[in-house]
Amino acid sequence: MAIEVKRELNKKDEVDAHVRRMSLIRKYPPAETVGKKLLGAMAGGVVDPDVRDYAYKAGFFVLELSGESVNLLKPPEGFVPKHW
C-alpha cells in the first residue's frame, strides 16, 4: 500500500497528484511490488470531508491521524478500492 500523508488533507489536487504517483509506481515498480496488487491511501491530521469523498471516488482508503494513533475512516457503502 502506498500512502500519501499530509498534515492537512484539504485539496483535491493532492488526491490527483497521488493518482499520478500510483501510476508511476505501477509503471516503474519497486522490486517488492512486482506481480502484486497495489492499493493506495491518503492520510491527514485534518481531513476535509469533500476531499475525503473525492479520495474515495479515486479508489483510495482514507486515514485520519489522531494523537499518536491513526484511524481508518469508514468508507462509504459500496466502496471498492482501486488496484494499481
BELPEDA-V904595 format. One record per residue. RES is the residue in one small letter. SS is DSSP state (helix for helix, strand for strand, loop for the rest). PHI is phi as a letter, one per 20 degrees, with the letter a starting at -180 (999 if undefined). D_LAST is the distance of its C-alpha to the last C-alpha in whole Angstrom. Layout:
res/ss/phi/d_last
RES/SS/PHI/D_LAST
RES/SS/PHI/D_LAST
This chain:
res/ss/phi/d_last
m/loop/999/10
a/strand/d/10
i/strand/d/13
e/strand/e/15
v/strand/d/19
k/strand/c/21
r/strand/f/25
e/strand/c/25
l/strand/e/22
n/loop/c/24
k/loop/c/22
k/helix/f/20
d/helix/g/19
e/helix/f/18
v/helix/f/15
d/helix/g/14
a/helix/f/15
h/helix/f/12
v/helix/f/9
r/helix/f/11
r/helix/f/11
m/helix/f/7
s/helix/f/7
l/helix/f/10
i/helix/f/9
r/helix/f/6
k/helix/f/10
y/loop/c/12
p/loop/f/11
p/loop/f/13
a/helix/g/15
e/helix/f/14
t/helix/d/11
v/loop/f/11
g/loop/m/11
k/loop/d/9
k/loop/f/6
l/loop/d/5
l/loop/d/6
g/strand/c/8
a/strand/b/12
m/strand/d/15
a/strand/c/18
g/strand/b/22
g/strand/f/25
v/strand/c/26
v/strand/d/24
d/loop/f/25
p/helix/g/24
d/helix/f/23
v/helix/f/21
r/helix/g/19
d/helix/f/19
y/helix/f/18
a/helix/f/15
y/helix/f/15
k/helix/f/15
a/loop/f/11
g/loop/n/10
f/loop/e/11
f/strand/f/13
v/strand/c/16
l/strand/d/19
e/strand/c/22
l/strand/f/25
s/strand/b/28
g/loop/m/31
e/loop/d/30
s/strand/c/27
v/strand/c/24
n/strand/d/23
l/strand/f/20
l/loop/f/21
k/loop/f/21
p/loop/f/19
p/loop/f/20
e/loop/g/21
g/loop/n/19
f/loop/f/16
v/loop/c/13
p/loop/f/10
k/loop/e/6
h/loop/d/4
w/loop/d/0
